């Protein structure tokens, strides 16, 4: 990391009540990451609702963590979003297929602290 490299963690904590979302924020904070890239199955970023169930759901390129919590958006569990917000960690949400392009290209959504 001192050399500016990308670090990939893939796993959960293995503890009850801790989702992989919360674990990813925890690990990112532990290593002092500047950005957490969260790859999701079935969506390519943050939406105003579940795009599979709500035809009016719209894609959101950038949003604050506070807005995600206030609007109760389900992109990640609220504990993870709140923890990232509290510690100033931005999260970039991308689809699994877009992860290779998440740093250099305009894919996904950014959740600002």
Order of alpha helices (4+ residues) and beta strands (2+ residues): alpha-beta-beta-beta-beta-alpha-alpha-beta-beta
